[in-house]
Amino acid sequence: MRKEYDFSKGKRGAVIPSQGKTRITIYLDDEILDQFREQAEIAGMGYQTLINEVLKKYLQSPSDQPLTQEDLRRILREELSLRSLM
């Protein structure tokens, strides 16, 4: 091991940048997060990937009204219950 290392060209952050994705902080109900984690484990994927897929699917569906907090919770619960039937 060297006595001294040169970090002058070092950069902070993730070692491998993720293209097309942004890291955010979001607060979800514990029960929602628990269900996503359970479903993701069953599906063999990460729970964040599952949340992303559910949101993407919802956004691709036609909607005349803006998304409300209650709508989002209802949609997430519906998706989780559908996935539990798989």
KOLTI-836892 format. One record per residue: residue number from 1; x, y, z of N, C-alpha, C in turn. Coordinates in Angstrom, 2 decimals. Layout:
! KOLTI-836892
+-----+---------+---------+---------+---------+---------+---------+---------+---------+---------+
|  nr |     n.x |     n.y |     n.z |    ca.x |    ca.y |    ca.z |     c.x |     c.y |     c.z |
+-----+---------+---------+---------+---------+---------+---------+---------+---------+---------+
| NUM |       X |       Y |       Z |       X |       Y |       Z |       X |       Y |       Z |
...
+-----+---------+---------+---------+---------+---------+---------+---------+---------+---------+
! end
This chain:
! KOLTI-836892
+-----+---------+---------+---------+---------+---------+---------+---------+---------+---------+
|  nr |     n.x |     n.y |     n.z |    ca.x |    ca.y |    ca.z |     c.x |     c.y |     c.z |
+-----+---------+---------+---------+---------+---------+---------+---------+---------+---------+
|   1 |    0.84 |   -1.17 |    0.00 |    0.00 |    0.00 |    0.00 |    0.89 |    1.25 |    0.00 |
|   2 |    0.53 |    2.23 |   -0.81 |    1.31 |    3.46 |   -0.88 |    1.17 |    4.28 |    0.39 |
|   3 |    2.17 |    5.08 |    0.65 |    2.09 |    5.99 |    1.79 |    1.24 |    7.20 |    1.44 |
|   4 |    1.18 |    7.54 |    0.15 |    0.45 |    8.74 |   -0.28 |   -0.28 |    8.46 |   -1.58 |
|   5 |   -1.52 |    8.91 |   -1.68 |   -2.33 |    8.74 |   -2.88 |   -2.72 |   10.10 |   -3.42 |
|   6 |   -2.86 |   10.19 |   -4.74 |   -3.23 |   11.46 |   -5.38 |   -4.73 |   11.42 |   -5.72 |
|   7 |   -5.51 |   12.20 |   -4.99 |   -6.95 |   12.28 |   -5.23 |   -7.33 |   13.59 |   -5.92 |
|   8 |   -6.38 |   14.25 |   -6.54 |   -6.65 |   15.55 |   -7.17 |   -7.66 |   15.46 |   -8.31 |
|   9 |   -7.77 |   14.31 |   -8.95 |   -8.74 |   14.14 |  -10.05 |   -9.94 |   13.31 |   -9.63 |
|  10 |  -10.07 |   13.08 |   -8.32 |  -11.19 |   12.29 |   -7.81 |  -12.50 |   13.06 |   -7.89 |
|  11 |  -13.59 |   12.34 |   -7.98 |  -14.92 |   12.94 |   -8.04 |  -15.81 |   12.29 |   -6.99 |
|  12 |  -16.68 |   13.07 |   -6.39 |  -17.63 |   12.54 |   -5.42 |  -18.83 |   11.95 |   -6.16 |
|  13 |  -19.50 |   11.03 |   -5.50 |  -20.73 |   10.49 |   -6.06 |  -20.60 |    9.03 |   -6.43 |
|  14 |  -21.62 |    8.55 |   -7.13 |  -21.66 |    7.16 |   -7.52 |  -20.51 |    6.84 |   -8.46 |
|  15 |  -19.98 |    5.64 |   -8.33 |  -18.87 |    5.22 |   -9.17 |  -19.33 |    5.07 |  -10.61 |
|  16 |  -20.50 |    4.48 |  -10.79 |  -21.06 |    4.29 |  -12.13 |  -22.31 |    5.16 |  -12.26 |
|  17 |  -22.25 |    6.22 |  -13.05 |  -23.43 |    7.09 |  -13.18 |  -24.57 |    6.35 |  -13.88 |
|  18 |  -25.77 |    6.65 |  -13.48 |  -26.95 |    6.02 |  -14.06 |  -27.57 |    6.97 |  -15.08 |
|  19 |  -27.52 |    6.61 |  -16.34 |  -28.05 |    7.46 |  -17.40 |  -29.57 |    7.45 |  -17.41 |
|  20 |  -30.18 |    8.62 |  -17.52 |  -31.62 |    8.72 |  -17.64 |  -32.37 |    8.56 |  -16.33 |
|  21 |  -31.66 |    8.57 |  -15.22 |  -32.30 |    8.44 |  -13.91 |  -31.74 |    9.50 |  -12.98 |
|  22 |  -32.58 |    9.93 |  -12.04 |  -32.19 |   10.95 |  -11.07 |  -32.47 |   10.43 |   -9.67 |
|  23 |  -31.51 |   10.58 |   -8.80 |  -31.68 |   10.17 |   -7.40 |  -32.51 |   11.23 |   -6.69 |
|  24 |  -33.58 |   10.79 |   -6.00 |  -34.43 |   11.69 |   -5.23 |  -34.71 |   11.09 |   -3.86 |
|  25 |  -35.25 |   11.91 |   -2.98 |  -35.74 |   11.43 |   -1.69 |  -37.24 |   11.58 |   -1.70 |
|  26 |  -37.96 |   10.54 |   -1.31 |  -39.42 |   10.56 |   -1.33 |  -39.92 |    9.86 |   -0.07 |
|  27 |  -40.98 |   10.37 |    0.49 |  -41.59 |    9.75 |    1.66 |  -42.82 |    8.97 |    1.23 |
|  28 |  -42.86 |    7.68 |    1.55 |  -43.99 |    6.82 |    1.26 |  -44.50 |    6.24 |    2.55 |
|  29 |  -45.78 |    5.90 |    2.59 |  -46.33 |    5.22 |    3.76 |  -45.59 |    3.91 |    3.97 |
|  30 |  -45.37 |    3.56 |    5.24 |  -44.65 |    2.33 |    5.55 |  -45.32 |    1.11 |    4.93 |
|  31 |  -46.65 |    1.07 |    4.99 |  -47.37 |   -0.09 |    4.45 |  -47.19 |   -0.20 |    2.93 |
|  32 |  -47.15 |    0.93 |    2.25 |  -46.94 |    0.92 |    0.79 |  -45.55 |    0.39 |    0.47 |
|  33 |  -44.56 |    0.92 |    1.18 |  -43.18 |    0.49 |    0.93 |  -42.99 |   -0.98 |    1.26 |
|  34 |  -43.58 |   -1.44 |    2.34 |  -43.49 |   -2.86 |    2.70 |  -44.08 |   -3.75 |    1.61 |
|  35 |  -45.21 |   -3.34 |    1.07 |  -45.85 |   -4.14 |    0.02 |  -45.01 |   -4.15 |   -1.25 |
|  36 |  -44.43 |   -2.99 |   -1.60 |  -43.56 |   -2.96 |   -2.77 |  -42.35 |   -3.85 |   -2.57 |
|  37 |  -41.77 |   -3.83 |   -1.40 |  -40.61 |   -4.68 |   -1.13 |  -40.97 |   -6.16 |   -1.23 |
|  38 |  -42.13 |   -6.54 |   -0.69 |  -42.57 |   -7.93 |   -0.77 |  -42.80 |   -8.34 |   -2.22 |
|  39 |  -43.51 |   -7.50 |   -2.97 |  -43.80 |   -7.84 |   -4.37 |  -42.53 |   -7.88 |   -5.21 |
|  40 |  -41.62 |   -6.96 |   -4.95 |  -40.37 |   -6.94 |   -5.70 |  -39.55 |   -8.19 |   -5.42 |
|  41 |  -39.55 |   -8.64 |   -4.19 |  -38.81 |   -9.87 |   -3.85 |  -39.40 |  -11.07 |   -4.57 |
|  42 |  -40.71 |  -11.14 |   -4.62 |  -41.39 |  -12.24 |   -5.32 |  -41.06 |  -12.19 |   -6.82 |
|  43 |  -41.04 |  -10.97 |   -7.37 |  -40.78 |  -10.80 |   -8.80 |  -39.29 |  -10.89 |   -9.13 |
|  44 |  -38.43 |  -10.90 |   -8.10 |  -37.00 |  -10.99 |   -8.34 |  -36.41 |   -9.70 |   -8.88 |
|  45 |  -36.92 |   -8.57 |   -8.40 |  -36.42 |   -7.27 |   -8.86 |  -36.31 |   -6.34 |   -7.66 |
|  46 |  -35.74 |   -5.19 |   -7.85 |  -35.64 |   -4.20 |   -6.79 |  -36.96 |   -3.47 |   -6.59 |
|  47 |  -37.24 |   -3.08 |   -5.36 |  -38.51 |   -2.41 |   -5.09 |  -38.57 |   -1.03 |   -5.75 |
|  48 |  -37.44 |   -0.35 |   -5.89 |  -37.45 |    0.95 |   -6.56 |  -37.76 |    0.79 |   -8.04 |
|  49 |  -37.28 |   -0.28 |   -8.64 |  -37.59 |   -0.56 |  -10.04 |  -39.08 |   -0.81 |  -10.20 |
|  50 |  -39.66 |   -1.55 |   -9.27 |  -41.09 |   -1.83 |   -9.30 |  -41.91 |   -0.55 |   -9.17 |
|  51 |  -41.53 |    0.31 |   -8.24 |  -42.23 |    1.59 |   -8.07 |  -42.13 |    2.40 |   -9.36 |
|  52 |  -40.96 |    2.42 |   -9.97 |  -40.76 |    3.15 |  -11.22 |  -41.66 |    2.60 |  -12.32 |
|  53 |  -41.77 |    1.28 |  -12.43 |  -42.63 |    0.66 |  -13.45 |  -44.10 |    1.02 |  -13.24 |
|  54 |  -44.54 |    0.99 |  -11.98 |  -45.94 |    1.32 |  -11.68 |  -46.24 |    2.77 |  -12.05 |
|  55 |  -45.33 |    3.67 |  -11.68 |  -45.54 |    5.09 |  -12.01 |  -45.51 |    5.32 |  -13.52 |
|  56 |  -44.59 |    4.66 |  -14.20 |  -44.49 |    4.81 |  -15.65 |  -45.77 |    4.30 |  -16.33 |
|  57 |  -46.28 |    3.16 |  -15.86 |  -47.50 |    2.60 |  -16.43 |  -48.67 |    3.56 |  -16.23 |
|  58 |  -48.75 |    4.15 |  -15.05 |  -49.83 |    5.09 |  -14.79 |  -49.72 |    6.31 |  -15.69 |
|  59 |  -48.52 |    6.84 |  -15.84 |  -48.35 |    8.04 |  -16.66 |  -48.63 |    7.78 |  -18.13 |
|  60 |  -48.47 |    6.56 |  -18.58 |  -48.74 |    6.22 |  -19.98 |  -50.23 |    6.01 |  -20.24 |
|  61 |  -51.01 |    5.85 |  -19.18 |  -52.45 |    5.68 |  -19.36 |  -53.09 |    7.06 |  -19.51 |
|  62 |  -54.11 |    7.16 |  -20.38 |  -54.75 |    8.46 |  -20.59 |  -55.45 |    8.95 |  -19.32 |
|  63 |  -55.32 |   10.25 |  -19.08 |  -55.95 |   10.83 |  -17.90 |  -56.35 |   12.27 |  -18.21 |
|  64 |  -57.57 |   12.62 |  -17.83 |  -58.06 |   13.98 |  -18.06 |  -57.81 |   14.88 |  -16.85 |
|  65 |  -57.59 |   14.28 |  -15.70 |  -57.42 |   15.05 |  -14.48 |  -56.01 |   14.85 |  -13.92 |
|  66 |  -55.53 |   15.86 |  -13.19 |  -54.20 |   15.71 |  -12.59 |  -54.20 |   14.64 |  -11.50 |
|  67 |  -53.06 |   14.05 |  -11.29 |  -52.89 |   13.00 |  -10.30 |  -52.93 |   13.60 |   -8.90 |
|  68 |  -53.81 |   13.08 |   -8.06 |  -53.87 |   13.53 |   -6.66 |  -53.16 |   12.50 |   -5.78 |
|  69 |  -52.89 |   12.89 |   -4.56 |  -52.24 |   11.98 |   -3.62 |  -53.11 |   10.74 |   -3.39 |
|  70 |  -54.40 |   10.93 |   -3.25 |  -55.30 |    9.79 |   -3.03 |  -55.34 |    8.87 |   -4.25 |
|  71 |  -55.34 |    9.47 |   -5.45 |  -55.31 |    8.65 |   -6.67 |  -54.05 |    7.80 |   -6.72 |
|  72 |  -52.91 |    8.41 |   -6.42 |  -51.65 |    7.68 |   -6.46 |  -51.67 |    6.53 |   -5.47 |
|  73 |  -52.15 |    6.76 |   -4.27 |  -52.23 |    5.69 |   -3.27 |  -53.16 |    4.57 |   -3.74 |
|  74 |  -54.29 |    4.94 |   -4.32 |  -55.23 |    3.93 |   -4.82 |  -54.58 |    3.09 |   -5.92 |
|  75 |  -53.91 |    3.75 |   -6.83 |  -53.26 |    3.06 |   -7.94 |  -52.18 |    2.11 |   -7.43 |
|  76 |  -51.37 |    2.58 |   -6.50 |  -50.31 |    1.74 |   -5.96 |  -50.90 |    0.52 |   -5.26 |
|  77 |  -51.97 |    0.71 |   -4.51 |  -52.60 |   -0.43 |   -3.83 |  -53.18 |   -1.42 |   -4.85 |
|  78 |  -53.81 |   -0.90 |   -5.91 |  -54.35 |   -1.78 |   -6.95 |  -53.24 |   -2.59 |   -7.61 |
|  79 |  -52.13 |   -1.92 |   -7.94 |  -51.02 |   -2.62 |   -8.58 |  -50.44 |   -3.69 |   -7.67 |
|  80 |  -50.33 |   -3.35 |   -6.41 |  -49.78 |   -4.32 |   -5.47 |  -50.69 |   -5.52 |   -5.33 |
|  81 |  -51.99 |   -5.31 |   -5.29 |  -52.91 |   -6.44 |   -5.16 |  -52.93 |   -7.28 |   -6.43 |
|  82 |  -52.79 |   -6.64 |   -7.59 |  -52.72 |   -7.39 |   -8.86 |  -51.45 |   -8.24 |   -8.92 |
|  83 |  -50.36 |   -7.68 |   -8.47 |  -49.10 |   -8.42 |   -8.50 |  -49.11 |   -9.59 |   -7.53 |
|  84 |  -49.88 |   -9.47 |   -6.46 |  -49.94 |  -10.57 |   -5.50 |  -50.70 |  -11.77 |   -6.08 |
|  85 |  -51.52 |  -11.52 |   -7.11 |  -52.25 |  -12.60 |   -7.76 |  -51.40 |  -13.35 |   -8.79 |
|  86 |  -50.27 |  -12.75 |   -9.16 |  -49.40 |  -13.35 |  -10.18 |  -48.65 |  -14.54 |   -9.64 |
+-----+---------+---------+---------+---------+---------+---------+---------+---------+---------+
! end
